Every structure is written in C-alpha cells, then in structure tokens.
Amino acid sequence: MSLEFWNNRYDGEQYVYGEKPNDFLMEAVKQLPPSSSVLSIGEGEGRNAAFLAKRGHKVTAVDQSEVGLRKAQKLALSQGCSIETAVADLEDYQFGEHQWDAVVSIFCHTPNILRMSLYRSIKAGLKVGGIFIVEAYAPEQLARGTGGPKEIDNLVPLEELLTEFSDFEIVRAQATTRLIAEGHFHQGLSDVTQFIGRRK
Ligand SMILES: C[S@@+](CC[C@H](N)C(=O)[O-])C[C@H]1O[C@@H](n2cnc3c(N)ncnc32)[C@H](O)[C@@H]1O
C-alpha cells in the first residue's frame, strides 16, 4: 500500500485500529524487562507505542505516515506518556546495531523482498537477549474479509519466521485463528501468525 493510501486512511479524528493495544502485544509485553528500549515498526496511529510507553518503556515508533504518527503523539499525550516518532520508509530506516531490547511488528505488512531485508536489520539492531515480537496476518487470511492485505506476498507464514530466525531462541511461535476487534478495519475471525524470538 502506498504512502498516500495510509495518509488517507489516517486522515480523520477516529483511530482506525482503535486506541487499545493489540491483544498479542498485551501478552508479549510480559517478556520485557523494565525500561526496555523498544522499536515499533509500522506503528501507525500509536495505540501499541502508547501502551508500551505507559508501562515505562522507551519507545520509538517508526512509520511512513506522518499523519499516523501525528495522531500517535496525540494519543501518547492524552494517555500521559511520551514516545519518539520517526517518519520514514522502513526501506531506508537505520535500525542500528545492538540498540534495541525489543522490536515490535504488529500488522506491519510489506512485500516479501522488503521483509527479508527488515529481518536482517532487526537481527542486527537487537541487543543480545533482545526480542522480536510479531503478529501478522497469515496467508490463510486471504480467504476472509476481516482485515489485512489482499496480496499474498504481503502476508506472513509462520514457517518464514521459523526459518529466518532459526538462530534465535523461539519463545513463542504459532499460526492460529482468533477473533480480532481493532477499530474499523480489523474485525472478525482472522488467521494470524504470532511469534516471539530472542536473539542469542
Ligand atoms: C495495518 S497498519 C498497522 C498499524 C499499527 N501497527 C497497528 O497495529 O495499529 C500498517 C502500518 O504499516 C506501515 N507501513 C507499511 N509499510 C511501510 C514501510 N515500507 N515503511 C514504513 N511504514 C510502513 C503503514 O504506514 C501502516 O501505518
């Protein structure tokens, strides 16, 4: 999806994926030590970044959409916390080396070719012991009309993460079907891939 698509989607007062954090992230956050430095990729309107910041983590939210990240800052402020935001295409974003205690990717769907290069950046960017937290729509989701990209190339099979992160400790990995209720665009029974891996 283009930058224009996302800026249009976020253009309005309403938070299109809601203001509450993602369910899987609410579980996964228990893996994080206090005051973790967290990079959230494809953060959009900030519901997950604000949740993490409220819990005392130092959060950087990156997204290509300036409109989305402006709302993210507003949401964090309204919840009495602060986040760093970076407007950038993930293709160009510098993840650094040994910098993050966690990288969070919640429904951040990109074409396979970019995803592969992001995996390399995430591996390098995580500290040893740092974790990669992912919830993404799985290829099976194409048959449903309940959210997510319409191109199979942008969907994330569990096997891909298990292969690409075979050098990580697998904390949690499952392909599952669950009921999602996140704002207007993620609604209903959905096929998702959930993954938590720790850099060794
Ligand atoms: C479905 S939304 C999810 C937003 C947020 N993670 C959430 O769960 O509420 C996907 C987000 O990924 C961002 N995104 C997709 N491809 C991107 C790229 N190449 N660079 C930066 N952001 C990207 C979009 O701008 C959009 O905000």
The ligand as a MOL file (V3000), in Angstrom:
LIG
                    3D

  0  0  0     0  0            999 V3000
M  V30 BEGIN CTAB
M  V30 COUNTS 27 29 0 0 0
M  V30 BEGIN ATOM
M  V30 1 C -2.2230 -2.1940 9.2390 0
M  V30 2 S -1.3170 -0.7690 9.7090 0 CHG=1
M  V30 3 C -0.9060 -1.2530 11.3770 0
M  V30 4 C -0.6110 -0.0830 12.2750 0
M  V30 5 C -0.2470 -0.4560 13.6990 0
M  V30 6 N 0.9020 -1.3400 13.7680 0
M  V30 7 C -1.4020 -1.0480 14.4330 0
M  V30 8 O -1.4150 -2.2800 14.6110 0
M  V30 9 O -2.2940 -0.2880 14.8320 0 CHG=-1
M  V30 10 C 0.2340 -0.9610 8.8530 0
M  V30 11 C 1.2090 0.1910 9.0430 0
M  V30 12 O 2.4630 -0.1570 8.4570 0
M  V30 13 C 3.0080 0.9860 7.8410 0
M  V30 14 N 3.9470 0.5810 6.7970 0
M  V30 15 C 3.7630 -0.3470 5.8300 0
M  V30 16 N 4.8280 -0.4020 5.0130 0
M  V30 17 C 5.7190 0.5230 5.4650 0
M  V30 18 C 7.0040 0.9460 5.0490 0
M  V30 19 N 7.6020 0.4180 3.9810 0
M  V30 20 N 7.6230 1.9150 5.7540 0
M  V30 21 C 7.0370 2.4730 6.8310 0
M  V30 22 N 5.8130 2.1240 7.2740 0
M  V30 23 C 5.1550 1.1530 6.6150 0
M  V30 24 C 1.8080 1.7280 7.2670 0
M  V30 25 O 2.0870 3.0770 7.0220 0
M  V30 26 C 0.7650 1.4820 8.3500 0
M  V30 27 O 0.7560 2.5350 9.2830 0
M  V30 END ATOM
M  V30 BEGIN BOND
M  V30 1 1 1 2
M  V30 2 1 2 3
M  V30 3 1 2 10
M  V30 4 1 3 4
M  V30 5 1 4 5
M  V30 6 1 5 6
M  V30 7 1 5 7
M  V30 8 2 7 8
M  V30 9 1 7 9
M  V30 10 1 10 11
M  V30 11 1 11 12
M  V30 12 1 11 26
M  V30 13 1 12 13
M  V30 14 1 13 14
M  V30 15 1 13 24
M  V30 16 1 14 15
M  V30 17 1 14 23
M  V30 18 2 15 16
M  V30 19 1 16 17
M  V30 20 1 17 18
M  V30 21 2 17 23
M  V30 22 1 18 19
M  V30 23 2 18 20
M  V30 24 1 20 21
M  V30 25 2 21 22
M  V30 26 1 22 23
M  V30 27 1 24 25
M  V30 28 1 24 26
M  V30 29 1 26 27
M  V30 END BOND
M  V30 END CTAB
M  END
